[in-house]
Amino acid sequence: MPRQSTARTDMLRSAALLFREKGVEATSVADVIEHAHAPRGSIYHHFPGGRPQLVEEATRGAGDVMGSMISAGLASRGPERTMASIVGSFRDQLVATDHAAGCPVGAAAVEGPNTPGARDAAGAAFTSWEKIIAASLCERGVARDDAERAATLALSAIEGALLMCKAQRSTRPLDVVEEWLVGMMADLLGTASR
């Protein structure tokens, strides 16, 4: 039996998609309801805490989805190809949205002062992603300190490149980051295998 989508799930998904293109502060509850094709009164039924609860849960959900994708990629394709895949996916989204789409988790981190729960969820997501990447590198023989630094650098470079791409209306920053990250991962793994 196919899984039925709920209004709540649709609203969370819509919120994350809108955050990555418009930002958290520029996305209204009405925008989310319209994008999700949800009944008007359903927002407070599903999110009694209102907009702050919706923003926090959408950020946490987007972080969980990305964490699962990173983990699955690392397990099946390894660090080099996973970094290239992440960058490639963001590049495709940027091009498809005329350089509007970024990372919904990054949007919550940047606009966090007005939604501290979302900012905290973004921080937890970034920490989780760092741990997933570092653990994968350690499993492949990279020293713990090097693995942790590489994970932080990788995520910082990708998130920073996304901001630059949006501002410059170019994918060049992501192109540079992809080349650098793949090389960095290859160097780390080459050193680990000696």
Sequence and secondary structure as in RCSB ss.txt:
>XXXX:A:sequence
MPRQSTARTDMLRSAALLFREKGVEATSVADVIEHAHAPRGSIYHHFPGGRPQLVEEATRGAGDVMGSMISAGLA
SRGPERTMASIVGSFRDQLVATDHAAGCPVGAAAVEGPNTPGARDAAGAAFTSWEKIIAASLCERGVARDDAERA
ATLALSAIEGALLMCKAQRSTRPLDVVEEWLVGMMADLLGTASR
>XXXX:A:secstr
      HHHHHHHHHHHHHHHH STT  HHHHHHHHT  TTHHHHH TT HHHHHHHHHHHHHHHHHHHHHHHHH
HHHHHHHHHHHHHHHHHHHHHTTT    HHHHHHHTGGG HHHHHHHHHHHHHHHHHHHHHHHHTT  HHHHHHH
HHHHHHHHHHHHHHHHHHTSSHHHHHHHHHHHHHHHHHHHHHT 
